[in-house]
Structure formats: structure tokens, C-alpha cells
Amino acid sequence: MFGSTVAEHLAAYRHRLGLEADQVAHAAGLGVERYRLLEEGTGWPGTRAFHAVLDALHIQGPQRDTFAFPGTPLDPLEQQFLTGNSNQVWLHLDHGWTVVAAGDAVPATAVPLPEPGDNFLRWLLCDPDLPGRLLNHEALAAAARHALRTAAVADPDHPALRALRALREQFPDDDPDVAPASRALDRTNWIWRTPEGPYLVWQAISLRPSFRPDVRFLFFQADEKTSAPSPTRPPQAAAVPAPAGQPAGNWRAGDPVLAGLLLCGHCHQTMIAPAETAAYQCPDHCISLAAEQATDRVGTVLTARLFTEESVRKLALAQEMILAAGIDMAHPLPVNARHALHQWRHSMTDTVRRGFATEQIASVTVAPGPAPELTVLWRDSTHTTA
């Protein structure tokens, strides 16, 4: 956001005249949204449109000199003021996100940033190499789409933004319920994949100088501490959330994984599992089911439900971020449903399996018969046959 010399002063002049924002926008020949972005300090409309706003607010003479901006590029003194004492990676952009100048302190392990003359948003959205090099490219691309739409509304006449019109139409609108602040490129983390495996983590800081609201600076704060999993650190016990809707004390280590979840399909009583039988039994002896078989069948449908292609992809990204932060993991996250089922059968503790089951399952009904059918009632009230 640029400073009070522009955004807040414009609002003060408007209130002094007793005008609404839409009245000023109409008098200046601008759309209401375009004027709102200017008055909020989030979008520069271009020099001609800004002068039309000054005319609509009757700002003339010495008062108008306060808003005299020389335009891009920055003169040497301004450039020195903003970047002269910085050893960070930085980009100087105009209000249409075109790179005007760039610092040369780019770490060798990082992906090269766009050069002067390139458009930063086009690079972030269209460079074919970035999705494979940027670990969190999807989130950054969503922020770039939001920035592109905002900039295009603020100044539809900007040459680079006109050239990107087809690009704007190519991408669908993001979820309107997502808060705009969460889609901003300011203070976003940039996590690069490197050939060696560790990652260089950056945070991008967006700066709009109050004395130059027509430009933007992106400073990349680099954390050059790379990390890799430590083979010497002992595994940590996995944390398991308390079962939803069920007191934590209802289940103890040593109890069967599905204790309290299985219902007899004949009399609808909760099945019990005496330790000496290793089987779940109806109290009225309607049906009996081996505990190992029940756990395996429920685990098969549970892992298929939880570890879909989309959820596994997100888990993989999360795992890479965790490792990039230097945090060891006791167990690798599954890469697909089959891998998850293998972990369920061979490496998950009963406590972990119990946590997964009680978080997702309301009950499992066991139908009597030579080959008992299991019907899983999920906590979202849907059913699955196991």
C-alpha cells in the first residue's frame, strides 16, 4: 500500500467536498472500482487517469504539486535511497508489473528471476520450468492471477496489461470467498527445488514507496540454510488427534482398533472383542468377525477414501516443505492409496490406526452371513461397503 501522501489525502479532499466515491469516479471518467483501488492505495490508475482525478477533486496550484510524480524509471537518487543499502535480491517494477531494474545479488542456487523488460506476472504464470522448480508454485500462481486482475482494473490502458488480456481470460476466477490478503504476493514464501535436494526459502516483501506510488519493489529475503532429513535422529512418536465425538479415555492401548465402532447388523448392538478370542462378537452371538479381518477391510476403504490422488499430491508438497524447514519425520507420508494401505497393514501403530478410524468413521455395521458384509457410515453421513 502506498502512503498517506496519495491514498489518504485523496480521501480527505473528497470528504471535504462532500462527494461520494462514485461521484468522483464519474467526474474523472473512471470506473468506480478503478477509483476505489486508487483511494485504498492498492492500485495505480496511470498518470492520465490520476490527473483526471485531481481535476475532479479541484486540486490545483501548490496543492497539486504535492502529487507531482516524475514517472518511471527512478532517478539515481531515488534508486539509491530504496536499494543502495540492500544486499537482498530485489526487483523494481512499474505498476503493470513490468521489470524496470533488478539487483544482481541472486544466489547461484536459485532459479533466475525475470530480466528488465520482462513482465513479472507473465513469467510467474507462463514460464514452463517454474512448476517443476517452485515447490509452492500453485499458491504463488493464484496470487499472481489476483495481482493481474487488480492491476488490469486499476490501469486497463497499461501496454503490458493490455498484452496480458488473453492471459487473464485463460485462467478461471479464484474462489471469491478467499480473503484477498491471502492471495497477495506480499510476504509470500518462495521455496525452490534445487538439484541437490534441499531448498532455498525466500520471502517476498512488496514495497510501494509513498513518494512514488506508480512503482513497486519486490525484495526477496533469502534463507540460505538448506536442510535434509537426518538419518541419526531417533524417530518421534506420531501424534494422534483425540477421536471426534468420543472421550479420549474410551480406548486404551491394547484394545482392538475398531472397538466400539462395529455394530451387529441383526440386533444393532455394539460388538465386543474379548482379548482371548481376537474376534469381534455380538453380545447375543448373532455374528462373529475376526479382528484382523475387520481391521484390514476397514483400512482398505479408509485409506482409499483419505489418500486420493489430490490429497496425496498435497501431502507430498507438505512433506517437502517440512523437510525443507529442517524437521525430521518419523514416517514418510504415503505416495498413493496402495502405499497408505501398506503402511496401515505393516507400519502404523494401533494408536495411529485408531486415530484415523475414529476421525472418519461413525460406525461399521456387520451384516450376518457366511461372508459378512461391512457397511461403513462415515462422519459426513455417507456410506461405503467394505
C-alpha positions in Angstrom: 0.0 0.0 0.0 1.4 3.4 -0.8 1.4 6.2 1.8 -0.9 8.9 3.0 0.5 11.5 0.5 -1.7 9.8 -2.1 -4.4 7.5 -0.8 -5.4 9.2 2.4 -5.0 12.7 1.0 -7.4 11.9 -1.9 -10.0 10.6 0.5 -9.6 13.7 2.7 -10.1 16.0 -0.3 -13.2 14.0 -1.4 -14.8 14.2 2.1 -14.0 17.9 2.3 -16.1 18.4 -0.9 -18.9 16.1 0.4 -18.6 13.8 -2.5 -19.1 10.0 -2.7 -16.5 7.8 -4.4 -18.7 7.0 -7.3 -19.3 10.8 -8.0 -15.5 11.4 -8.2 -15.1 8.4 -10.4 -17.8 9.5 -12.8 -16.4 13.1 -12.9 -13.0 11.7 -13.7 -14.3 9.3 -16.3 -13.2 6.2 -14.3 -15.0 3.1 -13.2 -15.9 3.1 -9.5 -13.7 0.0 -8.8 -10.7 1.6 -10.5 -11.1 4.8 -8.4 -11.6 2.7 -5.2 -8.3 0.9 -5.8 -6.6 4.3 -6.1 -8.1 5.7 -2.9 -7.4 2.5 -1.0 -3.8 2.6 -2.1 -3.8 -0.8 -3.8 -3.8 0.1 -7.5 -2.3 2.9 -9.5 -4.5 4.0 -12.4 -1.8 5.6 -14.6 -0.7 9.2 -14.9 -3.5 10.5 -17.2 -6.3 8.9 -15.1 -4.7 10.2 -11.9 -4.6 13.8 -13.3 -8.3 13.4 -14.2 -9.0 12.5 -10.5 -7.1 15.6 -9.4 -9.2 17.7 -11.7 -12.4 16.1 -10.4 -11.4 17.0 -6.8 -10.5 20.5 -7.8 -6.8 20.1 -6.7 -4.8 22.9 -8.4 -1.8 25.1 -7.8 0.6 24.4 -5.0 -1.7 21.7 -3.6 -1.3 19.8 -6.9 2.4 20.0 -6.7 2.2 17.5 -3.8 1.1 14.9 -6.3 3.7 15.5 -9.0 5.4 12.2 -9.7 8.2 12.1 -12.2 7.2 8.7 -13.6 9.4 5.7 -14.1 12.3 4.9 -14.1 13.5 6.2 -10.8 16.2 8.8 -10.9 19.6 7.7 -9.4 19.0 9.4 -6.1 15.7 7.6 -5.6 17.1 4.3 -6.7 20.0 4.7 -4.2 17.5 5.6 -1.4 15.4 2.5 -2.0 18.1 -0.2 -2.8 21.5 1.3 -2.1 21.9 -0.3 1.3 20.3 -3.6 0.4 22.2 -6.8 -0.2 18.9 -8.6 -0.8 17.6 -9.8 -4.1 15.3 -7.1 -5.4 13.2 -6.2 -8.5 12.0 -2.7 -9.4 8.6 -3.0 -11.2 6.3 -0.5 -12.7 2.6 -0.5 -11.7 1.9 -3.0 -14.5 4.4 -5.5 -13.0 7.0 -5.0 -15.8 10.6 -5.3 -14.5 12.4 -1.9 -14.8 15.6 -2.8 -12.9 16.9 -5.7 -10.9 19.6 -6.3 -8.3 22.4 -8.7 -9.1 22.7 -10.4 -5.7 20.8 -13.5 -6.9 22.1 -16.7 -5.2 23.5 -19.2 -7.6 21.3 -21.9 -6.4 18.1 -20.0 -7.1 16.0 -20.0 -10.3 16.9 -16.9 -12.3 14.3 -14.1 -11.9 12.9 -12.2 -14.9 15.1 -9.6 -16.6 14.4 -5.9 -17.1 11.8 -5.6 -19.7 10.1 -8.8 -18.8 6.7 -8.9 -17.1 6.9 -10.5 -13.7 3.3 -11.8 -13.7 3.7 -13.3 -17.2 6.9 -15.0 -16.0 5.3 -16.4 -12.9 2.2 -17.7 -14.7 3.7 -18.9 -18.0 7.3 -20.0 -17.5 7.1 -23.7 -18.2 10.0 -24.5 -15.9 8.6 -22.9 -12.8 6.0 -25.6 -11.7 8.8 -28.1 -11.5 11.3 -25.8 -9.8 9.0 -23.9 -7.4 7.6 -26.2 -4.7 4.6 -24.0 -4.0 4.0 -22.7 -7.5 0.3 -23.3 -7.4 -0.2 -20.9 -4.5 2.0 -18.3 -6.0 0.3 -18.5 -9.3 -3.1 -17.9 -7.6 -1.6 -14.8 -6.0 -0.3 -13.7 -9.4 -3.7 -14.1 -11.0 -5.2 -12.0 -8.3 -2.5 -9.3 -8.8 -3.0 -9.4 -12.6 -6.8 -8.8 -12.3 -6.3 -6.0 -9.7 -3.6 -4.2 -11.9 -5.8 -4.6 -15.0 -8.8 -3.0 -13.3 -6.6 -0.2 -11.9 -5.0 0.7 -15.3 -6.5 -1.1 -18.3 -4.5 1.1 -20.6 -1.1 -0.1 -19.4 0.6 -1.6 -22.5 1.8 -4.8 -20.7 -1.6 -5.3 -19.1 -3.3 -4.9 -22.4 -1.0 -7.6 -23.8 -1.9 -9.9 -20.9 -5.6 -9.6 -21.6 -5.7 -13.0 -23.2 -3.8 -14.4 -20.3 -6.3 -13.1 -17.9 -9.1 -14.8 -19.8 -7.2 -18.1 -19.8 -7.4 -18.5 -16.0 -10.7 -19.0 -14.2 -11.5 -16.8 -11.3 -10.3 -18.0 -8.0 -12.6 -18.7 -5.1 -14.3 -15.3 -4.3 -14.6 -16.3 -0.6 -10.9 -16.4 -0.2 -9.7 -13.3 1.6 -7.7 -11.0 -0.8 -4.9 -10.7 1.7 -4.3 -14.5 1.5 -3.8 -14.1 -2.3 -1.3 -11.2 -2.1 2.2 -11.7 -3.4 3.4 -9.6 -0.4 5.1 -11.7 2.2 4.7 -14.9 0.3 7.2 -17.8 0.8 9.1 -19.0 -2.3 10.5 -22.4 -2.0 12.9 -23.6 -4.7 13.8 -27.1 -5.5 17.5 -27.4 -6.1 19.5 -30.2 -7.9 21.0 -31.2 -4.5 17.6 -31.8 -3.0 17.4 -29.1 -0.2 15.6 -25.9 -0.8 16.3 -22.2 -0.7 13.4 -20.5 1.0 12.6 -16.9 0.2 10.0 -14.5 1.4 8.9 -11.8 -1.0 8.3 -8.3 0.5 6.3 -5.9 -1.6 7.1 -2.2 -1.1 5.2 0.7 -2.6 7.1 4.0 -1.8 4.8 6.7 -0.6 6.6 9.3 -2.7 6.4 7.1 -5.8 3.0 5.3 -5.8 3.5 4.4 -9.5 6.2 1.9 -8.8 6.6 -1.3 -6.8 9.6 -3.1 -5.3 9.9 -6.8 -4.5 12.6 -7.7 -2.1 13.4 -11.4 -1.7 14.7 -12.2 1.8 16.8 -15.4 1.3 17.3 -18.0 4.0 20.2 -20.0 2.7 20.1 -22.6 5.4 19.4 -25.8 3.5 18.2 -28.9 5.2 17.9 -32.6 4.6 16.4 -35.4 6.7 18.8 -36.6 9.5 19.3 -40.3 9.5 20.7 -40.2 13.0 17.8 -38.6 14.8 15.6 -41.1 16.6 12.0 -41.4 15.3 9.4 -39.4 17.1 6.1 -40.9 18.2 3.3 -39.9 16.0 0.7 -37.6 17.5 -2.8 -38.7 17.1 -5.8 -36.4 17.5 -8.4 -37.3 20.0 -11.3 -39.2 18.3 -14.0 -36.8 17.3 -17.2 -37.0 19.4 -15.6 -39.6 21.7 -13.9 -39.2 25.0 -10.1 -40.0 24.8 -10.4 -42.4 27.7 -12.8 -44.7 25.9 -10.0 -46.6 24.2 -6.7 -47.9 25.7 -3.6 -49.3 24.2 -4.1 -53.0 23.7 -7.8 -52.7 22.8 -8.8 -53.7 19.3 -8.5 -50.9 16.7 -12.2 -50.9 15.9 -13.5 -51.3 19.5 -16.8 -49.5 20.0 -17.3 -48.9 16.2 -18.7 -52.2 15.0 -22.5 -52.8 15.2 -24.3 -56.1 14.7 -26.4 -55.9 11.5 -29.0 -58.2 13.1 -29.7 -56.8 16.5 -27.8 -53.4 16.1 -25.8 -53.9 19.4 -22.2 -52.8 19.7 -20.0 -55.7 19.1 -17.3 -56.5 21.7 -13.9 -58.1 21.3 -12.8 -60.2 24.3 -9.0 -60.3 24.2 -8.8 -64.1 24.3 -10.9 -64.6 21.1 -9.2 -62.0 18.8 -12.6 -61.5 17.2 -15.5 -59.1 17.4 -18.7 -60.7 18.7 -22.3 -59.6 19.0 -23.3 -59.8 22.7 -26.3 -62.0 21.6 -23.9 -64.2 19.5 -25.6 -63.1 16.2 -22.3 -62.8 14.4 -18.6 -63.0 14.9 -15.8 -61.5 12.8 -12.0 -61.9 13.2 -10.5 -58.6 14.4 -7.6 -58.8 11.9 -10.0 -59.3 9.0 -12.3 -56.4 10.1 -9.3 -54.0 10.6 -7.9 -54.9 7.2 -11.2 -54.5 5.4 -12.0 -51.2 7.0 -8.4 -50.0 6.4 -8.8 -50.7 2.7 -11.8 -48.4 2.3 -10.4 -45.8 4.7 -7.1 -45.4 3.0 -8.8 -45.3 -0.4 -11.1 -42.5 0.9 -8.4 -40.4 2.6 -5.4 -40.8 0.2 -6.8 -39.7 -3.1 -4.6 -38.5 -6.0 -5.3 -34.9 -5.0 -4.8 -35.3 -1.3 -1.6 -37.3 -1.8 -0.2 -34.6 -4.1 -0.8 -32.0 -1.3 0.7 -34.3 1.3 3.8 -34.6 -0.9 4.2 -30.9 -1.1 3.6 -30.6 2.7 6.3 -33.3 3.3 8.8 -31.4 1.2 8.1 -28.2 3.0 8.5 -29.9 6.4 11.8 -31.4 5.3 12.9 -28.1 3.8 12.3 -26.5 7.2 14.7 -29.0 8.8 12.0 -31.1 10.6 12.6 -34.8 10.6 9.6 -37.1 10.1 9.2 -40.4 11.9 7.5 -41.9 8.9 7.2 -40.8 5.2 3.8 -39.7 4.1 2.1 -42.1 1.6 2.5 -41.5 -2.1 -0.7 -43.2 -3.1 -3.6 -45.2 -1.7 -1.7 -48.6 -2.1 1.2 -47.2 -0.2 -1.1 -45.9 2.5 -2.7 -49.3 2.8 0.7 -51.0 3.1 1.5 -48.6 6.0 -1.8 -49.3 7.6 -1.0 -53.1 7.5 2.7 -53.0 8.3 4.0 -49.9 10.0 1.2 -47.9 11.6 0.7 -48.5 15.3 -2.8 -49.4 16.6 -2.9 -46.0 18.2 -2.4 -44.3 14.8 -4.8 -46.5 13.1 -7.4 -45.9 15.8 -6.9 -42.1 15.3 -7.6 -42.4 11.6 -10.6 -44.6 12.1 -12.4 -42.6 14.8 -11.7 -39.3 13.0 -13.6 -40.5 9.9 -15.9 -43.3 10.9 -19.2 -43.0 12.8 -19.9 -46.8 12.8 -19.4 -50.0 10.9 -22.4 -52.3 10.5 -21.6 -56.1 10.1 -24.3 -58.0 8.2 -24.8 -61.6 9.3 -23.9 -64.3 6.7 -21.3 -66.7 5.6 -19.2 -63.8 4.2 -20.2 -60.8 6.4 -20.7 -57.6 4.6 -19.4 -54.4 6.3 -21.1 -51.1 5.7 -19.1 -48.1 6.9 -21.0 -45.0 8.0 -18.7 -42.0 7.6 -19.0 -39.0 9.8 -20.3 -37.0 6.9 -23.3 -39.4 6.8 -22.2 -41.2 3.6 -21.9 -45.0 3.4 -19.3 -47.3 1.9 -19.2 -51.1 1.6 -16.0 -52.7 2.9 
